[in-house]
Amino acid sequence: MTKTETKPGRRRALRCLLALAAGTPLLHSTAAAPRVIKVHARKFIFTPDRISLRVGEPVVFELTAQDVVMGFSVPDLGIRADLPPGQVVRLAATPARAGTFGFLCDIFCGSGHETMNGVIEVM
Amino acid sequence: MQQRSWKRRDFLGLAACAGGAVFAQALPGWAAGRDEAFYFVQLSDAHWGFQGPPNPDARGTLPKAVAAVNALPQPPDFLMFTGDLTHTTDDAAERRRRMREFQAIVAGLKVPVVHLMPGEHDASLDQGAAYQELFGPTHYVFDHKGMHFIVLDNVSDPAGRVGEAQLGWLADDLARQPRDARIVVFTHRPLFDLYPQWDWATRDGAQVIERLMPYANVTVFYGHIHQEHHHMTGHIAHHAARSLMFPLPAAGSQPQRQPVPWDPARPYQGLGWREVQAGRPGGEFGIDEKPVAG
């Protein structure tokens, strides 16, 4: 009676330990290396101009500009950065809700500035 | 014994006789010409040099507005042009050519004073260099009939900032005004976050509003968004004017910030300018929107 009660308990404990052991490095790797999304800005285009993210997924935008100082702004996510040409600017974000959010260049950069934008879809 | 009640004009006369008109205006809590009614005209966003389907009469619309102002039965005391006099170009020589053409057109205005200020299309690509060459300072103040006017530049910085230096200049100017001064601020971009998704904001606009908040009578007139719009930040009213080139849609009403298409059945729809009546009892402004007539 005692044996039959103890065996499932041990197996459960073992399963928990294995899960923790497997999960720990996974959690570490998630925290250490969020998905990197490279975005390049040049007159008057962002590449890519459509980006898909998942709710709660930590990401880092790696942003570069080619010709003049650009801005990368996602007002709905509360993030923005100046992009001086020749530098890589990293900007972290973790979208908290689903939706379609526009991003734009918010530093006036020339005759096509007002159509220099893109879309982030968070699912 | 005859009693004499001193009126403002008497005091002004006395001050002027003593060469003290400037002194009189500088008295704390006292403003020359206070409560004197007048009106001014606001034009905005002419985008001279723009070409494209949103306005098949791109070279005719501004002259039509100038002619309409000149046809007013009583000329306004002054005219204020709240920026984007010209449409942007990456060619510095072409920018100056457009500015000179604009200058020649507004030279035909039959109003006593024309005040200009830049928009981002005029100033953001060269930090206001061409604008200053042709038109002068990008930020300044003037007084008229007891009202204090502050012209703020939130476009020469391509990031749409007023900037620390100008914020300091503003603070110094405001420190000289009594708390009940009647203050009008002209800007190009909205000072509040109207819709940052379309760059309808000023990066440090909140700092400007913070400095204006202690003053009881402040009104802001601006352009940039190519449509009539009214908004309150606390007790401060913000009034956006229409464009003289193409209208833009309401904030967020469509995915892209594209001009409203020209409607051949209703040409010039959505374009216009305004008269602003000032110095009325109660202190509020009267705003009379005027269309561009074909």
Boltz contact constraints between the chains, C-beta under 6 A:
constraints:
  - contact:
      token1: [A, 75]
      token2: [B, 196]
      max_distance: 6.0
  - contact:
      token1: [A, 75]
      token2: [B, 197]
      max_distance: 6.0
  - contact:
      token1: [A, 102]
      token2: [B, 197]
      max_distance: 6.0
  - contact:
      token1: [A, 106]
      token2: [B, 199]
      max_distance: 6.0
  - contact:
      token1: [A, 107]
      token2: [B, 158]
      max_distance: 6.0
  - contact:
      token1: [A, 107]
      token2: [B, 159]
      max_distance: 6.0
  - contact:
      token1: [A, 108]
      token2: [B, 120]
      max_distance: 6.0
  - contact:
      token1: [A, 108]
      token2: [B, 124]
      max_distance: 6.0
  - contact:
      token1: [A, 108]
      token2: [B, 158]
      max_distance: 6.0
  - contact:
      token1: [A, 110]
      token2: [B, 90]
      max_distance: 6.0
  - contact:
      token1: [A, 111]
      token2: [B, 88]
      max_distance: 6.0
  - contact:
      token1: [A, 111]
      token2: [B, 90]
      max_distance: 6.0
